[in-house]
Amino acid sequence: MRLLVVDDDQRIRDSLKRQLSYEGYQVDLAGDAAEAFRQIAEHSPELVILDVMLPGIDGLEICRRIRQADDVPILMLTAKGTLDDKVGGLDSGADDYLVKPFQPEELLARVRALLRRRLPQSAPLKFGIVTLDPSARQVWVNDKSVDLSSKEFDLLEFLMRHPRQVLTREMFYDRIWGYDFSGESNILEVYVRYLRSKLEAVGAPKYIQTVRGVGYVLREEAA
């Protein structure tokens, strides 16, 4: 998923890029209108995160111009939080509005919500003989249904959206349990063990592999 962050403050741009890249997004950056329009023309991002207060052409006008030519979701960022400011942002064509300062988890939740509206969520994910339907929250190994708990399903979906990519324990805790998770230190290992057991019980290979000292990866068994 490719995102564009438009903000004239380099520290904010760099901070947002770190947060979003950590979640697996590809992030382009722009500091003004000209660069924003160039990035959109060249890369066609799936979502634009756009600051209101920009030099020259402000964020509201950029939003209007984008909306005339593209239906890409736009999340407006601003230090102004009055009702009139919010209405102005939404009326300019923004899909959502976030007031600074904000917590990283709120930004990420809004990004995910906007992307869900744009992308078809019913398309099943497949890896080997495992199929996962995100919309119905069902899993099959070949034609055999697998009964998973909510957390087991979320773990498998996270792995299947990042096949062959090593995912750290911290990434799992952030994505599945939330940023403020402070539970038992081995809860991830427990749920991975449950998930492996249920998949392998109906014939799935040992797709979920441990990367010692790091986390887990979904990949084909070594020959």
N, C-alpha and C positions, 0 to 999 in steps of 0.2 A: 504494500500500500504506500503510495507516494503522497506526501503532504508538503504544502508550502506555508512557511511562516514569514509574515511580513511585519516587521517592526524596526523602527529606526534606532533602537537601543541595542547595541551589539551584545551586551551582557544578557539581556532578555532573550535575544535570538539564540545565543549559544546555550543558555540554560534550557530553553524549550527543545532545542535540537537534542541535547543529551537525554532529556526525559523521554522524548518520543522515540528516539533511536533505540533506547533501552527496551522499549516495548515492541520493537521489531519493525517500526515504520522507516521508510526512506524519506529523509527530510531535506528539502531545498530551502534556501534562505534569501530574503530580499529586504533591503533597507528603505526602499522608496517605490513610488508608483511605476517608474520606468522599468526597474528591475523586476517588479512583480509581474507586469504584463509580459515581459520577455520570458520569465520562468513559466508562466501559464501557457504561452504559445509553444514553447519548446518541449515542455514535459507533461502537460495535461494532468495536473495533480488531482487526486480523488477528493481532497479537502483543502480549503484555504483557511489559515488562522491569521486574522487581519487586525492589526492595531488601528484604532481610530485616529489618534494624534500622530500624523506623519508630516514631514516637511513637504512643501509644495502641494500636490494633490493629496487631500486627506483620505482617511480610510473609508468614509461614507461615500465619497465620489468614486473611489476605486471599486467599492462594492457595487455601486450602480452600473458602472461600465462593465464589470465582469458579468453581472446578471443580464445585461442586454444580449450577451453573446454565449453564455454558458450557464448550465444549471448546477455547476459544482457547489457542494455545500460550503457555506462560509460561516465561520465562528468569529464573531467580533470580540476584540479585547479592548477594554477602556478603563481609565481611572475614574470616569464619571458614572455614577450609579443612580441618577435621578430617573424618574419615570419617563420624562421627556427624552432623555438621552437614549434610553432603551427603545422607546417607540421609534425614535429617529433611526437607530441602527437597524431595527427590524424592517421599517418602511423602506430603507435603502436597498433591501434585498437579502439581508443576513438571515441565516437560519437559526442562529442562537447567539446569545450575548453573555459574556462573562466579565465581571467587574474585577479589576485589580485592587489589592492583591488577592490571589486565589491559591488554593492548595493544589498540588500536582495531581492528586487523585481525582479532584473535581474536573480539571481540564481533561484528563484521560477518559473519564466517564462520558463527558460531553462529546469528545471526539468519537468514541465507540458508538454512541447513540446516533450521531449524524451519519457515520459510515454504514450503520445497520439500515438506515432509511434508504440509502442509495444503492446498496448492494443486495442482490437476491440471497437471502439467508437459507432458502430451501435447498440450494444445491448441495448434494451430499459430498462428503469428503471420503476419499478412498486411499488406503495404503495397503498394498498387498491384497490379502483376502478379507481385510477389515473395512467395513463401510459404516460411516457415522452420518446421521441426518441431524443437523443442528436445529432445524425447525421443530421436528417431532421429538427430538432428544431420544433417539433410538440408535442402537448399535447392532450390527450383524457381523458374524464371522461366517463367510460364505452365505448360506441361507439360514443360519441358526441365530436367533435373537439372543442378545446378551443383556441380562438385567443388571444395570449399574445404578449405584446411588448417585445423588446429584454431584457430589465432589468427585467421584470416580469418573463420571461423564465429563466434567469440566477438565479434569487432568488429561483425559484421552483427547478431547477436542483441542486443547492447547498443544499437545504433542503433534496431532495430525495437521494442525495449521502451520507447524514448523518442522516438517519431516527432515531427518538427517541433520538437524541443527542441534548442537549441544545446548541445553537449557539449564541454567544454574538453579540451585535450590532457592536462591533469593528471587529469581524470576517466577518460580512456581508460587512461592509465598505471596509475592506482590499480586500476581494475577488471580490466584484461586482464593486466597484467604484475606487479602487486603493489606494495605500499607502498614496498618497498625497491629498486625498479627503478632501475638506474643504468647502463643500456646505452646504445647509440648514440642520439644525440639525434634522429635522423631516422627511427627505426625505425617509428614510427606512420605517417609519411607513406608509407614504403615499403609497408607492409601495406595501407593504404587504396588505394594505387595498384594493387596486385595485385587487391584485392577489386573495385574499380571495373571493372578490365579484364575479369575473369571474368564479372561480371554483365552488362556491356554487350555482351560477345561473344555472348551468347545472346538479346539483344534487350531487355534492361532499359533504361529511361530513365536519365538521369544523376541518380539519386535522391540520391546521397551528395555533398553540396555543401560546399565549403570556406568557412568563415567566417574571413576573413583575420585573423591575429593572435590568434585565439581557439581554434578547433577545427573541428568538423564538425557537420552537421545532416542528417537524413534528411527530405527533403520533395520535393514534386512539382516538376518543372521549371517555371521561370517561363514564362508564355506569351510 
